[in-house]
Amino acid sequence: MKFSLTWLKDYLDTTASVAEICDALNAIGLEVEGVEDPAEKLAGFRIAHVLTAARHPDADKLQVLTVDTGDGQPLQVVCGAPNARAGMKGVLGLPGATVPANGMVLKKSAIRGVESNGMMCSTRELELGDDHDGIIELPDDAPVGTAFADYNGSDPVIEVAVTPNRPDCMGVYGIARDLAAKGLGALKPISMPAFTSEGACPVEIRTDDVEGCPAFYGRVVKAVTNGTSPDWLQARLKSAGQRPISLIVDLTNYLMLGFGRPAHAYDLAKLSGAVVARRANDGEQVLALNEKTYTLDAEMMVIADDHGVHDIAGIMGGEHSGVSETTTDVLLEIAYFDPARIGATGRKLGLSSDARTRFERGVDPEFLDQGLDLLTGLIVELAGGTPSEIVRAGSPPSAAKVVTFDPDLTTRLGGVDVAEAEQKRILESLGFTVSADWQVTCPLRRNDIEGPADLVEEVVRIHGLDKVASLALPRVEGVARPTATPQQKLERGLRRAAAASGLNEAVTWSFLPEWAANHFSDGNDTPWVLANPISEDMKAMRPALLPGLLMAAKRNADRGAASSRLFEIGRRYFRGAGGLSDEKPTLGIVLAGEKSPRGWQGGKAKLFDAFDAKALALSLLEAAGAPVANLMVMGEASAQFHPGQSATLRLGPKVVLARFGMVHPATLKAFDVDGPIAAVELFLDAIPAKKGAAFARPGFTPPALQAVTRDFAFLVPATLAAGDLVRSVQGADKAFITGVRVFDVFQGQGVPEGHKSVAVEVTLQPGEASFKDADLKAIAEKVVAAAAKLGGELR
Amino acid sequence: MTDITSQTEAALAAIAAAASLDALEAERLETLGKKGWVSLALKTLGGMSPEERTAAAPAIQSTRAAIAEALDAKKAALEAAALEEQLARETVDLTLPAQAAPKGSVHPVSQVMDELAEIFADLGFAVATGPEIEDDWHNFTALNMDETHPARAMHDTFYFPDRTPEEREVLLRTHTSPVQVRTMIAAAKSSPGGAPVRIIAPGRVYRSDSDATHTPMFHQIEGLVIDRDIHLGHLKWTLETFLKAFFERDDIVLRLRPSYFPFTEPSVEVDVGYANENGRRVVGGSGDAPGHAWMELLGSGMVNARVLEMGGFDPAEWQGFAFGVGVDRLAMLKYGMNDLRAFFDGDPRWLAHYGFSPFDQPTLSAGVGART
């Protein structure tokens, strides 16, 4: 809502300054979004008296003026306006002033060789009108030297954001009422121009859709002269950002902007038969005032006559039946529409208008007759004509809401003490009726009031939220407990562990291009795809964290980054039971580019390999408290990984805690990114939570006897996984073998075809007594036997 | 006698001239070794008469002592020289670059969420979560925005074509407020009629909006307190306390303005005073103070009675407040980023500059903020 100070003062008797008014508006919940002060715009423009005017020596259309700006030192100004002449008074822009219309800063300059010390201005240049045929001519009594803004009348324009619960403030009068309640002045009664109506309305008015249009009132005014609006009206509409069109149209807009009451004027000559509010027929079309054609359906309401639809009810008038300069007889319409229906129609058509904004929030059901009389009176006063009586079809809602209120609630809920008398005064000044036992009757225009809490809000916002004092929340009794869940603690810990491993945490979009989501889906699960995405690149919810990170790695490579080591902790989105989402917390890692650059020590740059991914996966799982020693390395990381260089880490055959390895070349190609790229995904929901409830750990004393190591080299089939050999050896003697580590793998000379040599170091921890030779020999035999089970032969 | 004297002198000269430990060892064997002439000479003392021994012993023994001392001294000198030479050989150019361990970082959004969790834990708030793919009942209806509510249209909601079994629309949550609803319903399940609630709910939220200051995905943190006698004064204190702790400034000044949210009544928009310093907004001081202004920071209010009801709480017994604030915005204000879009780009240069060391874990004792 935009309005000028003058307009506000039409309804509010106040001496408050603009600043005071703005502070009050903010304080009562009508947020000031801006104040436009024409005085600022017109700074540097002064009233000047043209003393002499002579033809420019080198230009036919220019004159050289001497002008007096009141300080007794006439200035020379070059001017091209045909009406510039000696003796006239006009507006001079001095060097340094900015021309409002084009932002040009005036300077002292030479025009065709003649010095000019400013510019005489037209109304268009000062954004005061459209006239650009000549410079502004002021009356003879205009005080020379005065700032033009002061002379012209400085009328600041205030713009407020009206929240959707306050349709009553969608007109200047409603804002004036709120300000009066706040104590900024007195609300003036609406001044109703007098007129006499003659005879019944000659047009039949009907509502065939009482639900959608409970009330439809009309009146004909004959023999009007539609023309240009008077200056006061034009000025008010312009301050609200509305372009004046014609007197009758301007007056309906004045009613809407001034009183929040949309109305419509039809050219009677273009109507035929009864004018009816009804449901549209499916497929019915209408050419609206915005020169667009809309196709309607039966859920929408229209105003129609015998010939067809004229108006999308409550939203926009029709092109054909609107008033024009030549209109002589008008039918005025004022109606009450069901807010929900208007909202639904507007959304479906994608059509917004000032009328829709008001109707869908709810106009004042008590302001139909008065609104129509006000509009009629103004038309008669300014455009002449003879009005008929009002014809009414249906009636607007009339049941007023009564709220049983306890004034103590203001303290209990609002946290501020307001005397009962003051609470009563506030409510009454806003139009509520308060009975002795605090039954509060709401004005019908306040459809936002649902219960006592709303009345607390009314009291508190007018009394002042600044008077609410802070009060500490009581501390929760007892010992402070952790407020994070185990899952949250896990994520926090992993985040810092990953960062400490040299990875940069990224946050990437939850949505992906559909192809990328499909690429990472395993076929059984179709990704969640938005019906109204903001773009094709942000259409499907990610089923993995890797695609977003791969795209980031690509952007980084394209920017010339040597490497990307990125991780992200976030959700993957799947379809869960019963059509709901299943969102799985996940940690994703992408290692792209160089692991280490070429160097004087290491030679060539090194790239990431699958063991970098494995090392990170294991160290982070360990940080997460997973039983890393019990994990199995198995295949089936998924189709997006290199089949020979990827694996899963599992706790038992089914519980997959992580997948890792090299990204599949086909995936790299699909994402248009250069490899090799190593990747990891940790499935955080699969990591078993720590179960221990106690702080104390099991007892432990480091063994007194030193551990010994023994090396074994086995010839095994080339296809045997080293991990299987290690697990078998580890299990050869559970009492004494505490560690098995592969330290060499060899294929080539001396090793038969189809075999490899795997050397392991076995750590043996003695218990109470040191190992004797026989003990060691027995253990060694068990180790060899364990390897033999897998086809291993001691070398 | 002259014989032993000249022999001694020759041996001492040989020791002095020894160029290596090996040469010195050979000299030691020659003299003090089992078959060395000094050892042999000493042995001859045993076969002498006491008089002869008394005459001969001092010379031989002093020879042995002199040679032993010379051997030790020379050995030490040779070892020192060898060490010296080894050290010289092992010298490296330490201006050459060492291989640097890659430096990781924590994203500002995560850091700020951790900070907020810490601050609110101190006030007794637990952290709650909920799904991001929501249904319209939890996201709108239960928050007092029924199907026809105009505020729904203002949310720029992302929808899925899917429906829940209850025929609810499926959407991306537009705010963290549905977590309020889920928290209340869960609380009312275990204690019918309601129970005290104190939670924050941080997370991703989505709006179909994209320009210089809006991204279709961003982060919010929701706060909800319900108890028997919670009022606007508690809300104000909580917000002041949290913002003071977050910005680590005592001079945070809030301006509460009446506003409208369907899920709160009364509803309060909260502005914070700030000053422009070197082109940056620095939070602190009253917005009415010279050189200061107010900026809109968050929305809040007392939980609407209908919302309490839909959450299974009895509004006659329980009341409380809720607030929601943009986490990305808080991060930008505190840590000086100016471009929201860069948050989601994954550029290591940006992440290294604006990200945080893993060791900057926010704690109450060390301070929740990480200073430059």
Interface residues (C-beta under 8 A of the other chain):
Chain A: N26 A27 I28 G29 E31 T163 P164 N165 R166 P339 A340 G343 A344 R347 E360 R361 T411 R412 L413 G414 G415 V416 D448 E450 G451 A453 D454 V456 E457 V460 R461 L465 D466 V468 A469 S470 L471 A472 L473 R475 V476 A480 P482 T483 A484 T485 Q488 R492 R495 R496 A497 A498 A499 A500 S501 G502 L503 N504 E505 A506 V507 T508 W509 S510 F511 W528 V529 L530 A531 N532 P533 I534 M538 M541 G548 L549 A552 A553 R555 N556 R559 A561 S563 S564 R565 L566 I569 G570 R571 Y573 G578 G579 L580 S581 E583 S596 G599 W600 Q601 G602
Chain B: L96 P97 Q99 A101 P102 K103 G104 S105 V106 H107 V109 S110 D114 A117 F120 A121 L123 G124 F125 A126 V127 T129 P131 E132 I133 D135 T148 P150 A151 A153 M154 F158 Y159 F160 P161 D162 R163 T164 P165 V170 L172 R198 R204 Y206 S208 D209 S210 P216 M217 V225 D229 I230 H231 L232 G233 H234 L235 K236 W237 T238 E240 T241 R255 L256 R257 P258 S259 Y260 E265 P266 S267 V268 E269 M302 N304 A305 R306 Q319 F343 F344 D345 G346 D347 P348 R349 L351 A352 G355 F356 S357 P358 F359 Q361
